[in-house]
Amino acid sequence: MATPTQRRTSSSRKRRASHAALSPIRTTTCPKCKKPKLPHHACSFCGYHHKTTLPKKVRVKKSVKPGKDRERKDREKKEAKKQEKQV
């Protein structure tokens, strides 16, 4: 495999990495319930979007992934067992 012929200078490295920065998520407030929501999207809490409200079965709330939820429950069980052993 080829190797670089010259070392990349610190200023060159910083200029290259300057475009990799993450920007914060921009949110707006829902005019109906005043909760934060993404712009140009329906509110995930009340379903309001541009003078209309979506029915409840159409609204989708983001929830914890099933695998992550199971990991959390397993962790809580282990902590409970440790506490029982200490008592």
C-alpha positions in Angstrom: 0.0 0.0 0.0 1.3 3.5 -0.8 2.4 5.8 1.9 2.3 9.6 1.9 5.4 11.2 0.6 5.1 14.3 2.8 3.6 14.9 6.2 0.3 16.8 6.3 0.8 20.1 8.1 -1.3 21.0 11.1 -2.9 23.9 9.2 -3.7 21.7 6.3 -5.2 19.1 8.6 -7.3 21.7 10.4 -8.6 23.2 7.1 -9.6 19.7 5.9 -11.4 18.9 9.2 -13.2 22.3 9.3 -16.1 20.9 7.2 -16.7 17.9 9.5 -18.2 19.9 12.4 -21.7 19.0 13.5 -24.4 21.7 13.7 -27.0 21.8 16.4 -30.6 20.6 15.5 -32.7 23.6 14.8 -36.2 23.4 16.3 -39.2 25.6 16.4 -42.1 25.7 18.8 -45.5 24.3 18.0 -48.1 27.1 17.9 -50.7 24.9 19.5 -49.0 23.1 22.4 -45.7 25.1 22.6 -43.5 22.1 22.5 -40.4 21.9 20.4 -40.7 20.4 16.9 -38.7 20.2 13.7 -39.5 22.9 11.2 -41.8 21.9 8.3 -42.9 18.8 10.2 -46.0 17.9 12.1 -45.8 18.2 15.9 -45.0 14.7 17.3 -47.0 15.5 20.5 -50.3 17.0 19.3 -50.1 16.3 15.5 -50.6 20.0 14.5 -49.2 21.1 11.1 -50.2 24.2 9.1 -53.8 24.7 10.3 -54.6 20.9 10.5 -54.3 18.2 13.1 -53.4 14.7 12.2 -55.4 11.8 13.6 -53.9 9.9 16.5 -53.3 6.7 14.6 -51.3 8.6 11.9 -49.0 10.3 14.5 -45.8 8.5 15.1 -43.9 9.2 18.3 -40.3 8.1 18.3 -39.8 5.5 21.0 -36.9 3.6 22.4 -35.7 0.7 20.3 -36.8 -2.7 21.6 -33.2 -3.8 22.0 -32.2 -0.8 24.0 -35.3 -1.1 26.2 -34.4 -4.8 26.9 -30.8 -3.8 27.8 -32.0 -1.2 30.2 -34.4 -3.7 31.9 -31.6 -6.2 32.2 -29.3 -3.6 33.7 -32.0 -2.7 36.3 -32.4 -6.4 37.2 -28.7 -6.8 37.7 -28.6 -3.7 39.9 -31.5 -5.0 42.0 -29.7 -8.4 42.5 -26.6 -6.6 43.6 -28.5 -4.6 46.2 -30.2 -7.8 47.5 -26.8 -9.5 47.9 -25.4 -6.5 49.8 -28.3 -6.5 52.3 
